[in-house]
Structure formats: C-alpha cells, structure tokens
Amino acid sequence: MIGIVFKKEMLSHLLSQRFAACTALAVVLIIANGMLTSQAYVQKKASYLTQRAVEETKLPEITYYSVLGSDMDNADASPLLDKAAPRALRPPRPLEVFAQGVEQEVGQAVEVLLFEVPYQTEAIAPFQSGNPYLAIFASFDMVYIFQLVLCLLAILIASETVSGEKEDGTLRLMLTTNVSRAQVLAGKILAGLTTLAIPTALGFILLTILLLGTEQIEVGVGEWVRLALLFALSLLYLLVFYLIGLAISCATHRSATSLIYALFTWALLAIVLPTSITALLNEQANMGEKHKQAHHKAAQVWKEFAQEVTDLTRAHGQPKYPPVRMVERFHTVYGMKTVWGDPNEYEYGNKQRPQLYLSGVVDSPALAEFQDIVRSGERLRLKYAQPAWNAKAPLIEDFPRRIQRWNTYIQRLLPAGAYAQAASAFAGTSRREYYDFIDQVRTYRGQIITFLEERDAFGSRKWFNDDPGYRADLRDLPRFKERGWTVAQSLRHALPDLTALLLYAVVLFVLANRLFARYAAQ
C-alpha cells in the first residue's frame, strides 16, 4: 500500500505547476550562477598561479635580509624593495562554485613580515564583471539557491498533501481501505523526497558538467566525495522543509490556510531569521572603531620599543637608532640611501615597514660595533612584535572571531544556517578552515625567523648590505604550502550542523506522525 500512495503522490507532485515553476527557476539560476562563479574561479586560479610563480622567483633575487621585514611599493633605495616580503598563498577551492562560504569575504594572500604577526588576507586580483546582470549572481551560490528556491518547493508541495486531500475527499476514501495512517504518511514522505531529488540531481549534474568543462578546475577523488556529501546534505535539508510543510498540512484543514502558514514559515526560517541574526551580530562588531583602538594600543607598545632601542644606541655613544653614521660608505656609489619606517609611527593601511639598506659600505673598525647594535636592536624589535600583537589581537581578531562563533551557534539552530555551514565545510570554504590557514601562516613566519636566527642574519652585514661578496642567499628560505583539510576533517567539523539537521528531521517526523494520527479526515 505504501507503493500505491507513493505513486499517487509522485504523479501529483510532478504534474503540479509549482514543481515545474520552481524547478525551472532553480535550473536557470544554477546555470547563470555557475557560469559566473566558474569564470571567477578561473581568474582566481590564474592570479594564484601567477603570484605563485612570482614568489618562486622573488626570493632568489633578494640580496639582503632586512627586505623580509618590509613591504614597500615605492622604493628608491633598492630596485628589490618592491619585491619585499614573501606572501603565503591560499589556492582557490574548486567547489566554491557550489558553496562559496567565506571566499567572497577573504583574500588569497598574506604578507609574511618579520615584525608583524599575520592576521588577515588580501586579494590578489578580485573578480570583476563588466556585465551588471551577471554581477548580480556573484552574491550567491548553489547553496543559496537551494536555501531559497528548492526549499520553497519542498514546503509548498508538502503543505497541501493532507489538507488538500481532505478538501478533495480523497483522504477519507483512502483511509476507508486497509491502508494504515502510518503507511499513508510514509508513502507521502518517500514521494516527496523522491520528487525533491529530481531537481537536486539535475542542479548537481548541470553544475558538475560546467565544472568539468572549465579549464584550470581540477576535480580529484576528494572533490567527488565532497560532491556526494553535498548532494546528501542538500536532500536532508530539503527533507526538513518538506516535513515542516507536512506538519503544517496535518495541523490545518484547508489548503489555503496551509499555504499561508507554509509561506510564512519559509520566509521566517529561510530568509528573515538567518539574515537578521548575521546582520545584528555584525552591527555589534563596529570594526572600524575597534581597528583604531587596536592600533593605538599597539603604537603604545612600539613607543616602549623605541625608547628601549634608543637607550641601547645611546649606550654606544650614538644619538639615534639605527646609528648609520657609524658606517663609512663610498660616496661615489649609486644608491647610497637608508630607508627606515619607524613602527611607532605606523598607521593602519600604510605600507611602510622597518627596513635598513646601506650600499657602498666600507670595512672599518666601527662596522662590527654597528652590526652588534643592529643585532640587538632587531632582535629587540622581533621581541616586541608579539606584545604589540597581543595588545591589538583582542580587538581585531579575538572579538570578531567570538562574534562569528556566536553566529555559528545561533545559525545552527536554524535549518538554513546549519545547511549553509555544513555545505561550506564540505566545499572547503568554511571560516574555520580559513582561520586554520592563518594559523599555518603564523607557523611559517616562525620558520622564517628560525632560518634567519640560524644564520645570525640580524647581526650580519647581509642584513643591510648587498655589496659584491656580501649578498644574502635566500634560495633555501622555507616555502609556504597550505595543508588543506581532508574529507574526514571537513566531515568532523560539519558534524554538529549535520546533527542539527537530523534532529530537525526526526522531531518533525514525530510531530507530523502525531498530528496525522489525530487528523479528522471528514
């Protein structure tokens, strides 16, 4: 009897105008969005490969160590200053075509400076479309389409499965046979899930074909497993909304009433609450003011450094750090300039960084003393970098991360929020994976510092000078390579959101079963 109910419900759903309209709309949106996001991915991948090639060729060309502490775009002291600090690169995710996650908010590169703890990314070359209509689709992905369009289909086709049949009189006729109410409900749920699987599979197939047909997008075994998980996750999410519509239909006795309640519930759970919660939490962040406070606190720490390093220099009879007047130089040599950015004058957004460059250096008795002062001063600067970061980290990192954690916990209470978070984890575009990337960059900075300490770079002439015979060799400097999450790691981090969706489905099934068991068919 379940099979009979299943066939009847399937035929009813497939022939409905709602199914045709929502499926057609979803397919059009998926194709349009897929074309744009695949173009964006190709551009991001090309930018990533270009920048990676730059990073591979940049370090062997750097001939003095202090350039690793700077990132200056307009330098006249050395032609190498505009190729300064190394950058840790984060490759684009192939499955961001399905679930963008935080990819629109974050960049692909982090400048790794010696005297600053890395904490944010910058874009290599952001995607820009000349077509204003295509640009509209850049704000959402396939997950967003499922969140709105297909979940609307799910709740609409379920909202009349019981109340609508009561008005038609078919429900009473069905229950007069030997079929039980549990069998009727099971048949309706199976039919609804199968119906929803059709546009879901169609969307995944179309987007996968587009993905495979796009150059520079490589799909390996891991990506296929993630796609399977995304497909199952999408079906589970749609099932939750189908059960919501079914419970509403079992609680009402008129199809028009069911439809009104279903639309209200869809708007509340899929649009209003998820976006409102995020907007309210972001409103509390007030990051512009937080950045000002943070950099003010860091500036206080750097002032302490400036005082201590000045005392160090004066102990050697010199008025200012670095005591460049101690170094004798050939005045006929081109490019005899010192470039120095004072960290206590640093302002957010300014690219000036501490850097010392001296050319045409003459061997003299004072040179060794100068190197000792620089060794102590730069190690002191390195020591102060962490307290400076500790002073501003609570405001510009800990606070927004705490806001995001609260957003994660609250969104998990909503089907749409749990679905989006689990999907981004499967696609490799989650915020937690991005934070893990930042942590890896900080570890990489520690590797660079260790590399320099092992060579006594801070006290070496190669720290500030690249005259013939004294040029630094950075070919052995550690290279950065991100360790992306495995499928198992992604699944583990998505587990709380998956659990929330499963609990939703179980509770809604029990509720619908209870309501239908007491439903008056006449």
C-alpha positions as CSV (number, residue, x, y, z in Angstrom):
1,M,0.0,0.0,0.0
2,I,2.9,2.3,0.6
3,G,3.8,1.9,-3.1
4,I,0.3,2.9,-4.2
5,V,0.4,6.1,-2.0
6,F,4.0,6.7,-3.3
7,K,3.0,6.6,-7.0
8,K,-0.1,8.7,-6.4
9,E,1.9,11.4,-4.6
10,M,4.7,11.4,-7.1
11,L,2.4,11.9,-10.0
12,S,0.6,14.7,-8.2
13,H,3.8,16.5,-7.4
14,L,5.4,16.1,-10.8
15,L,2.3,17.4,-12.7
16,S,1.9,20.4,-10.4
17,Q,2.7,23.9,-11.7
18,R,4.6,24.6,-8.5
19,F,7.1,21.8,-9.3
20,A,7.6,23.0,-12.9
21,A,8.0,26.7,-11.9
22,C,10.4,26.2,-9.0
23,T,12.4,23.6,-10.9
24,A,12.7,25.8,-14.0
25,L,13.7,28.8,-11.8
26,A,16.3,26.8,-9.9
27,V,17.8,25.4,-13.1
28,V,18.1,28.9,-14.7
29,L,19.6,30.4,-11.6
30,I,22.1,27.5,-11.2
31,I,23.3,27.8,-14.8
32,A,23.6,31.5,-14.7
33,N,25.4,31.4,-11.3
34,G,27.6,28.5,-12.4
35,M,28.8,30.4,-15.4
36,L,29.8,33.4,-13.4
37,T,31.3,31.6,-10.5
38,S,33.3,29.3,-12.8
39,Q,34.7,32.4,-14.6
40,A,35.6,33.9,-11.2
41,Y,37.3,30.7,-10.2
42,V,39.4,30.6,-13.4
43,Q,40.5,34.2,-12.8
44,K,41.3,33.5,-9.2
45,K,43.3,30.4,-10.2
46,A,45.2,32.3,-12.9
47,S,46.0,35.0,-10.4
48,Y,47.1,32.4,-7.8
49,L,49.4,30.7,-10.3
50,T,50.9,34.0,-11.5
51,Q,51.6,35.1,-7.9
52,R,53.0,31.7,-7.0
53,A,55.4,32.0,-9.9
54,V,56.4,35.4,-8.6
55,E,57.0,34.0,-5.2
56,E,59.2,31.3,-6.6
57,T,61.4,33.7,-8.5
58,K,61.3,36.5,-6.0
59,L,63.3,35.1,-3.1
60,P,66.4,34.1,-5.0
61,E,66.6,37.7,-6.3
62,I,66.6,39.3,-2.9
63,T,70.2,40.1,-1.9
64,Y,69.9,41.4,1.7
65,Y,67.9,40.1,4.7
66,S,66.2,43.2,6.0
67,V,63.9,43.3,3.0
68,L,62.0,40.4,4.6
69,G,60.7,42.9,7.2
70,S,59.2,45.3,4.7
71,D,56.6,45.6,2.0
72,M,57.2,48.8,0.2
73,D,55.7,49.5,-3.2
74,N,57.5,52.8,-4.0
75,A,61.2,52.3,-3.1
76,D,64.1,54.3,-4.4
77,A,66.8,52.8,-2.2
78,S,67.0,49.5,-4.0
79,P,65.2,48.0,-7.0
80,L,64.4,45.0,-4.9
81,L,62.3,46.7,-2.3
82,D,59.1,46.4,-4.3
83,K,59.6,42.6,-4.2
84,A,59.9,42.6,-0.5
85,A,58.1,40.3,2.0
86,P,57.1,36.8,0.9
87,R,53.4,36.0,0.6
88,A,51.7,32.9,1.8
89,L,49.1,31.9,-0.8
90,R,45.8,30.2,-0.4
91,P,44.7,28.3,-3.6
92,P,41.1,28.8,-4.6
93,R,38.7,25.9,-3.8
94,P,37.2,24.1,-6.9
95,L,33.9,23.5,-5.0
96,E,33.4,27.2,-4.2
97,V,31.2,27.0,-7.3
98,F,28.8,25.1,-5.2
99,A,29.3,26.7,-1.8
100,Q,31.3,30.0,-1.6
101,G,31.3,30.2,2.1
102,V,33.7,32.9,3.1
103,E,35.5,33.1,-0.2
104,Q,33.9,36.3,-1.1
105,E,35.0,38.0,2.1
106,V,38.6,36.9,2.3
107,G,41.6,37.2,0.0
108,Q,44.2,34.6,-1.2
109,A,47.4,36.1,0.0
110,V,49.0,37.0,3.4
111,E,52.2,39.1,3.5
112,V,54.6,37.4,6.0
113,L,56.5,40.1,7.8
114,L,59.2,39.5,10.4
115,F,58.0,42.2,12.8
116,E,54.2,41.8,12.5
117,V,52.0,38.8,13.3
118,P,49.9,38.0,10.2
119,Y,46.2,38.0,10.7
120,Q,44.4,38.9,7.5
121,T,44.4,38.2,3.8
122,E,44.5,40.4,0.8
123,A,43.0,39.8,-2.7
124,I,45.5,39.1,-5.5
125,A,43.1,40.1,-8.2
126,P,39.4,40.3,-7.3
127,F,36.9,39.2,-10.0
128,Q,35.1,42.0,-11.8
129,S,32.5,41.5,-14.4
130,G,31.6,44.1,-16.9
131,N,28.1,42.8,-17.2
132,P,25.9,44.3,-14.4
133,Y,23.3,41.5,-14.7
134,L,26.0,38.8,-14.3
135,A,27.4,40.7,-11.3
136,I,24.1,40.2,-9.5
137,F,24.7,36.5,-9.4
138,A,28.1,36.9,-7.8
139,S,26.4,37.4,-4.4
140,F,25.0,33.9,-4.1
141,D,25.9,30.3,-5.0
142,M,24.1,27.0,-5.5
143,V,23.6,26.5,-1.8
144,Y,21.8,29.8,-1.6
145,I,19.5,28.7,-4.5
146,F,18.7,25.6,-2.6
147,Q,18.2,27.6,0.6
148,L,15.5,29.7,-1.0
149,V,14.0,28.2,-4.2
150,L,14.1,24.5,-3.7
151,C,13.2,24.7,0.0
152,L,10.2,26.8,-1.1
153,L,9.2,24.0,-3.5
154,A,9.6,21.4,-0.7
155,I,7.4,23.3,1.8
156,L,4.8,24.1,-0.9
157,I,4.3,20.6,-2.3
158,A,4.0,19.3,1.3
159,S,1.6,21.9,2.6
160,E,-1.4,20.5,0.7
161,T,-0.6,16.8,0.9
162,V,-3.1,16.3,3.7
163,S,-5.3,19.3,4.0
164,G,-5.7,19.4,0.2
165,E,-6.8,15.8,0.0
166,K,-9.3,16.4,2.8
167,E,-10.9,19.1,0.8
168,D,-11.0,16.9,-2.3
169,G,-12.4,13.9,-0.3
170,T,-9.6,11.6,-1.4
171,L,-8.1,11.3,2.1
172,R,-11.3,9.9,3.6
173,L,-11.6,7.5,0.6
174,M,-8.0,6.3,1.1
175,L,-8.4,5.8,4.8
176,T,-11.5,3.6,4.3
177,T,-9.3,0.9,2.7
178,N,-7.0,-1.4,4.7
179,V,-4.1,1.1,4.5
180,S,-3.0,2.5,7.8
181,R,-2.2,6.1,8.5
182,A,1.4,5.3,9.1
183,Q,1.7,3.8,5.7
184,V,0.0,6.8,4.1
185,L,2.4,9.1,5.8
186,A,5.4,7.0,4.9
187,G,4.3,7.0,1.2
188,K,3.9,10.7,1.2
189,I,7.3,11.3,2.7
190,L,9.0,8.9,0.3
191,A,7.2,10.5,-2.7
192,G,8.2,14.0,-1.5
193,L,11.8,13.1,-1.0
194,T,12.0,11.4,-4.4
195,T,10.4,14.4,-6.1
196,L,12.8,16.8,-4.5
197,A,15.7,14.5,-5.5
198,I,14.9,15.2,-9.2
199,P,15.7,19.0,-9.3
200,T,18.5,18.4,-6.8
201,A,20.2,15.8,-9.0
202,L,19.6,18.0,-12.1
203,G,21.2,21.0,-10.5
204,F,24.3,19.0,-9.4
205,I,24.6,17.3,-12.8
206,L,24.4,20.6,-14.7
207,L,26.9,22.3,-12.4
208,T,29.3,19.4,-12.4
209,I,29.3,19.3,-16.2
210,L,30.0,23.1,-16.2
211,L,32.8,22.4,-13.6
212,L,34.4,19.7,-15.6
213,G,34.2,21.7,-18.8
214,T,36.0,24.7,-17.3
215,E,39.8,24.9,-17.7
216,Q,42.0,25.1,-14.7
217,I,39.4,23.4,-12.5
218,E,40.8,20.1,-11.3
219,V,38.4,17.6,-9.7
220,G,40.1,14.7,-7.9
221,V,38.8,11.9,-5.8
222,G,38.4,14.1,-2.7
223,E,36.2,16.5,-4.7
224,W,33.9,13.7,-5.8
225,V,33.5,12.5,-2.3
226,R,32.7,16.1,-1.2
227,L,30.2,16.4,-4.0
228,A,28.4,13.3,-2.8
229,L,28.3,14.7,0.7
230,L,26.9,18.0,-0.6
231,F,24.2,16.1,-2.5
232,A,23.2,14.1,0.5
233,L,23.3,17.2,2.7
234,S,21.0,19.1,0.2
235,L,18.5,16.3,0.2
236,L,18.5,16.2,4.0
237,Y,17.9,20.0,4.1
238,L,15.0,19.8,1.6
239,L,13.5,16.9,3.6
240,V,13.4,19.1,6.7
241,F,11.4,21.7,4.9
242,Y,9.2,19.1,3.4
243,L,8.4,17.7,6.9
244,I,7.7,21.3,8.0
245,G,5.1,21.6,5.3
246,L,3.7,18.2,6.1
247,A,3.3,19.1,9.7
248,I,1.6,22.3,8.8
249,S,-0.8,20.4,6.5
250,C,-1.6,17.9,9.2
251,A,-2.3,20.8,11.6
252,T,-4.8,22.6,9.3
253,H,-8.0,21.6,7.5
254,R,-7.9,23.9,4.5
255,S,-5.3,24.1,1.7
256,A,-5.4,27.9,1.6
257,T,-4.6,28.1,5.3
258,S,-1.8,25.6,4.9
259,L,-0.3,27.6,2.1
260,I,-0.3,30.8,4.1
261,Y,1.3,29.2,7.1
262,A,3.8,27.5,4.8
263,L,4.9,30.7,3.1
264,F,5.2,32.5,6.4
265,T,7.3,29.7,7.9
266,W,9.5,29.5,4.8
267,A,10.2,33.3,4.8
268,L,10.9,33.2,8.5
269,L,13.2,30.2,8.6
270,A,15.0,30.7,5.2
271,I,15.2,34.4,4.9
272,V,14.3,36.6,7.8
273,L,16.0,34.9,10.8
274,P,19.3,33.8,9.2
275,T,20.0,37.2,7.6
276,S,18.7,39.2,10.6
277,I,20.9,37.3,13.1
278,T,24.0,37.8,11.0
279,A,23.2,41.5,10.4
280,L,22.6,42.1,14.1
281,L,25.8,40.4,15.2
282,N,27.8,42.3,12.5
283,E,26.2,45.5,13.8
284,Q,27.7,44.8,17.2
285,A,31.2,44.3,15.8
286,N,31.8,48.0,14.9
287,M,35.2,47.0,13.5
288,G,36.2,50.5,12.3
289,E,36.4,51.8,15.8
290,K,38.0,48.5,17.0
291,H,40.8,48.9,14.5
292,K,41.5,52.4,15.7
293,Q,41.7,51.3,19.3
294,A,43.8,48.3,18.4
295,H,46.4,50.1,16.5
296,H,46.5,52.8,19.2
297,K,47.3,50.1,21.8
298,A,50.0,48.6,19.5
299,A,51.5,52.0,19.0
300,Q,52.0,52.3,22.8
301,V,53.9,49.1,22.8
302,W,56.1,50.3,19.9
303,K,56.8,53.5,21.7
304,E,58.3,51.4,24.5
305,F,60.4,49.6,22.0
306,A,61.6,53.0,20.5
307,Q,62.6,54.1,24.0
308,E,64.5,50.9,24.8
309,V,66.3,50.7,21.4
310,T,67.2,54.4,21.7
311,D,68.7,53.7,25.2
312,L,70.6,50.8,23.6
313,T,72.0,53.1,20.9
314,R,73.0,55.9,23.4
315,A,74.9,53.4,25.5
316,H,77.2,53.1,22.5
317,G,77.5,56.8,22.2
318,Q,75.1,57.2,19.3
319,P,72.1,59.5,19.3
320,K,69.6,57.6,17.1
321,Y,68.8,54.0,16.0
322,P,70.0,52.7,13.6
323,P,73.3,54.5,14.1
324,V,74.0,54.7,10.3
325,R,76.6,57.5,10.8
326,M,78.9,54.8,12.2
327,V,79.2,53.2,8.8
328,E,81.7,54.6,6.3
329,R,80.5,54.5,2.7
330,F,81.8,55.2,-0.8
331,H,80.1,58.4,-1.8
332,T,80.5,57.7,-5.5
333,V,78.4,54.6,-5.3
334,Y,74.9,54.9,-6.8
335,G,72.0,54.2,-4.4
336,M,73.6,55.2,-1.1
337,K,70.4,55.7,0.9
338,T,68.8,54.5,4.1
339,V,65.2,53.5,4.1
340,W,63.6,53.2,7.6
341,G,60.0,53.1,8.7
342,D,59.6,53.8,12.4
343,P,57.0,51.3,13.8
344,N,55.7,53.7,16.4
345,E,54.6,56.0,13.5
346,Y,52.9,53.1,11.8
347,E,49.2,53.7,10.8
348,Y,46.8,51.1,9.6
349,G,46.8,50.8,5.8
350,N,50.2,52.3,5.4
351,K,52.7,50.0,3.7
352,Q,55.7,51.5,5.4
353,R,57.7,48.8,7.3
354,P,61.0,48.8,9.2
355,Q,63.9,48.3,6.7
356,L,67.5,49.2,6.6
357,Y,69.6,49.4,3.4
358,L,73.1,50.7,3.0
359,S,75.1,50.4,-0.1
360,G,78.8,51.1,-0.7
361,V,79.8,50.0,2.8
362,V,83.5,50.3,3.7
363,D,85.1,47.9,6.1
364,S,86.0,49.8,9.2
365,P,86.5,49.2,13.0
366,A,83.1,50.8,13.7
367,L,81.3,48.4,11.3
368,A,81.5,45.4,13.8
369,E,80.1,47.6,16.6
370,F,77.3,48.8,14.3
371,Q,76.4,45.2,13.5
372,D,76.3,44.4,17.2
373,I,73.9,47.3,17.8
374,V,71.7,46.2,14.8
375,R,71.7,42.6,16.0
376,S,70.5,43.7,19.5
377,G,68.0,46.2,18.1
378,E,66.4,43.9,15.5
379,R,66.1,41.1,18.0
380,L,64.5,43.5,20.4
381,R,62.1,44.6,17.6
382,L,61.3,41.0,17.0
383,K,60.7,40.5,20.7
384,Y,58.3,43.5,20.8
385,A,56.3,42.3,17.8
386,Q,54.4,39.7,19.8
387,P,53.4,42.1,22.7
388,A,52.3,44.6,20.0
389,W,50.1,41.9,18.5
390,N,48.9,40.8,21.9
391,A,47.8,44.4,22.6
392,K,45.6,44.6,19.5
393,A,44.6,41.0,19.0
394,P,41.6,41.0,21.4
395,L,40.0,43.8,19.4
396,I,40.8,42.9,15.8
397,E,40.9,39.1,16.0
398,D,39.5,37.7,19.2
399,F,36.4,39.9,19.2
400,P,35.3,39.2,15.6
401,R,36.1,35.5,16.0
402,R,33.9,35.5,19.1
403,I,31.1,37.2,17.1
404,Q,31.5,34.6,14.4
405,R,31.3,31.7,16.9
406,W,28.1,33.1,18.3
407,N,26.7,33.4,14.8
408,T,27.7,29.8,14.1
409,Y,26.0,28.5,17.3
410,I,22.8,30.5,16.6
411,Q,22.7,29.7,12.9
412,R,22.9,26.0,13.8
413,L,19.5,26.3,15.4
414,L,18.0,27.2,12.0
415,P,17.8,24.7,9.1
416,A,19.1,27.2,6.6
417,G,22.0,28.2,8.7
418,A,23.0,24.7,9.6
419,Y,22.8,23.7,5.9
420,A,25.0,26.6,4.7
421,Q,27.6,26.0,7.4
422,A,27.8,22.2,6.7
423,A,28.0,22.9,2.9
424,S,30.9,25.3,3.3
425,A,32.7,22.8,5.4
426,F,32.3,20.1,2.7
427,A,33.3,22.6,0.0
428,G,36.5,23.7,1.9
429,T,35.2,27.3,2.1
430,S,34.3,27.4,5.8
431,R,35.5,30.1,8.1
432,R,37.2,27.6,10.4
433,E,39.3,26.3,7.6
434,Y,40.3,29.9,6.8
435,Y,41.3,30.5,10.4
436,D,43.4,27.4,10.2
437,F,45.1,28.8,7.1
438,I,46.0,32.0,9.1
439,D,47.4,29.8,11.9
440,Q,49.6,28.0,9.3
441,V,50.9,31.3,8.1
442,R,51.9,32.2,11.6
443,T,53.8,28.9,11.9
444,Y,55.5,29.7,8.6
445,R,56.6,33.1,9.9
446,G,58.2,31.3,12.8
447,Q,60.1,29.1,10.3
448,I,61.5,32.2,8.6
449,I,62.6,33.6,11.9
450,T,64.3,30.3,12.8
451,F,66.0,30.4,9.4
452,L,67.4,33.8,10.0
453,E,68.5,33.1,13.6
454,E,70.4,30.1,12.5
455,R,72.4,32.3,10.1
456,D,72.8,35.1,12.6
457,A,71.2,37.3,10.0
458,F,70.3,40.1,12.3
459,G,73.9,40.7,13.2
460,S,75.2,40.0,9.7
461,R,76.4,42.6,7.2
462,K,74.0,40.9,4.8
463,W,71.1,42.2,6.9
464,F,71.5,45.7,5.5
465,N,74.0,45.5,2.7
466,D,74.3,43.7,-0.7
467,D,77.7,44.8,-2.0
468,P,79.6,42.3,-4.0
469,G,80.8,39.4,-1.8
470,Y,78.2,40.2,0.9
471,R,74.9,39.2,-0.8
472,A,72.4,37.1,1.1
473,D,71.2,33.8,-0.3
474,L,67.5,33.2,0.3
475,R,67.1,30.2,-2.1
476,D,66.9,27.9,0.9
477,L,64.3,30.0,2.7
478,P,61.3,27.8,3.7
479,R,58.4,27.9,1.2
480,F,54.8,28.0,2.3
481,K,52.3,25.4,1.3
482,E,48.8,25.3,2.8
483,R,47.7,22.0,4.3
484,G,44.1,21.9,3.3
485,W,41.5,19.8,5.3
486,T,40.9,16.2,4.3
487,V,37.4,15.0,3.7
488,A,37.4,13.4,7.2
489,Q,38.4,16.7,8.8
490,S,35.6,18.5,6.9
491,L,33.1,15.9,7.9
492,R,34.1,16.2,11.5
493,H,33.7,19.9,11.6
494,A,30.4,19.7,9.7
495,L,29.1,17.1,12.2
496,P,27.4,19.5,14.6
497,D,25.4,21.1,11.8
498,L,24.5,17.7,10.3
499,T,23.4,16.6,13.7
500,A,21.1,19.6,14.0
501,L,19.5,18.9,10.6
502,L,19.0,15.2,11.5
503,L,17.4,16.2,14.8
504,Y,15.1,18.6,13.0
505,A,14.1,15.8,10.6
506,V,13.4,13.3,13.5
507,V,11.4,15.8,15.6
508,L,9.4,17.0,12.6
509,F,8.6,13.4,11.5
510,V,7.4,12.5,15.0
511,L,5.3,15.7,15.1
512,A,3.8,15.0,11.7
513,N,3.0,11.4,12.7
514,R,1.3,12.5,15.9
515,L,-0.7,15.2,14.1
516,F,-1.8,12.9,11.3
517,A,-2.8,10.1,13.7
518,R,-5.3,12.5,15.2
519,Y,-6.3,14.1,12.0
520,A,-10.0,14.2,11.2
521,A,-10.4,13.0,7.6
522,Q,-14.1,14.1,7.4
